[in-house]
C-alpha cells in the first residue's frame, strides 16, 4: 500500500528548535519502537490475522503516537514557549502551536 506524501509546511520559528540530547534520544527510541510495531501490523495484515487482533495493535500504535505527541508538546511548552516569552515573540509561537494543535482535532 502506498501512502500519499504529506506535504506539511515547516514551522518557521524565529529561534532554532533544539531538543536536549536526552529528550531527542527518548523521542527517537519511542518512534523506533512504533516503527517496528507498525511493521508488525503490516505483517499481521499480510498473514490475514483476525481483524480484532489487528485493531488492538493499531490502537496500541495510536496510543504510542499520542504519547510521543504529548512529549513533544510538553517540551515545546517548557522550552520554546518559555524562550519566545523571554524574547518577546510569544504571540507568533502561540499561533504556530494553535495551528499545529488544530490538526489533532478529529
C-alpha positions as CSV (number, residue, x, y, z in Angstrom):
1,X,0.0,0.0,0.0
2,X,1.4,3.4,-1.0
3,X,0.5,6.3,1.3
4,X,0.2,9.8,-0.2
5,X,3.0,12.2,0.6
6,X,2.3,14.6,3.4
7,X,3.4,17.9,2.1
8,X,3.4,19.5,5.5
9,X,4.5,23.1,5.9
10,X,7.6,23.6,8.0
11,X,7.1,25.7,11.2
12,X,9.2,28.8,10.7
13,X,10.3,29.7,14.2
14,X,12.1,32.8,15.0
15,X,14.6,30.8,17.1
16,X,16.3,27.5,16.4
17,X,14.5,24.4,17.8
18,X,16.9,22.2,19.7
19,X,16.0,19.1,21.7
20,X,18.2,18.1,24.6
21,X,20.3,15.0,23.9
22,X,18.2,13.1,26.4
23,X,14.9,14.2,25.0
24,X,16.0,13.5,21.5
25,X,17.1,10.0,22.4
26,X,13.8,9.3,24.2
27,X,11.8,10.5,21.2
28,X,13.8,8.6,18.7
29,X,13.6,5.4,20.7
30,X,9.8,5.7,21.1
31,X,9.4,6.4,17.4
32,X,11.7,3.4,16.5
33,X,9.6,1.1,18.7
34,X,6.4,2.4,17.0
35,X,8.0,1.9,13.6
36,X,8.7,-1.7,14.4
37,X,5.2,-2.1,15.8
38,X,3.7,-0.8,12.5
39,X,5.8,-3.3,10.6
40,X,4.3,-6.0,12.8
41,X,0.8,-4.8,12.0
42,X,1.7,-4.9,8.3
43,X,2.8,-8.5,8.7
44,X,-0.4,-9.3,10.6
45,X,-2.4,-8.0,7.7
46,X,-0.3,-9.9,5.1
47,X,-0.9,-13.0,7.1
48,X,-4.6,-12.5,7.2
49,X,-4.7,-12.4,11.0
50,X,-8.0,-11.8,12.7
51,X,-9.3,-8.2,12.3
52,X,-9.8,-7.7,16.1
53,X,-6.2,-8.7,16.8
54,X,-5.0,-6.2,14.1
55,X,-7.3,-3.4,15.5
56,X,-5.9,-4.0,19.0
57,X,-2.4,-3.4,17.7
58,X,-3.5,-0.4,15.7
59,X,-5.0,1.1,18.9
60,X,-1.7,0.4,20.7
61,X,0.2,2.4,18.0
62,X,-2.3,5.2,18.2
63,X,-1.7,5.4,21.9
64,X,2.0,5.3,21.4
65,X,1.8,8.2,18.9
66,X,-0.3,10.2,21.3
67,X,2.4,9.7,24.0
68,X,5.1,10.9,21.6
69,X,2.9,14.0,20.7
70,X,2.5,14.7,24.4
71,X,6.2,14.5,25.0
72,X,6.8,16.9,22.1
73,X,4.1,19.3,23.4
74,X,5.4,19.2,26.9
75,X,8.9,20.1,25.7
76,X,7.5,22.8,23.4
77,X,5.7,24.4,26.3
78,X,8.6,24.2,28.7
79,X,11.3,25.2,26.2
80,X,10.0,27.0,23.1
81,X,7.1,28.9,24.6
82,X,9.3,30.0,27.5
83,X,12.1,31.1,25.2
84,X,9.6,33.0,23.0
85,X,8.2,34.8,26.0
86,X,11.6,35.8,27.1
87,X,12.5,37.1,23.6
88,X,9.2,38.9,23.3
89,X,7.7,37.0,20.4
90,X,5.3,34.7,22.3
91,X,2.3,35.6,20.0
92,X,3.9,34.1,17.0
93,X,4.9,30.9,18.8
94,X,1.4,30.5,20.3
95,X,-0.2,31.0,16.9
96,X,2.1,28.3,15.4
97,X,1.2,26.0,18.3
98,X,-2.6,26.6,17.8
99,X,-2.2,25.8,14.1
100,X,-0.4,22.5,15.0
101,X,-3.0,21.6,17.6
102,X,-5.8,22.2,15.2
103,X,-4.5,19.2,13.2
104,X,-5.2,17.0,16.2
105,X,-9.0,17.7,16.1
106,X,-11.0,14.8,14.8
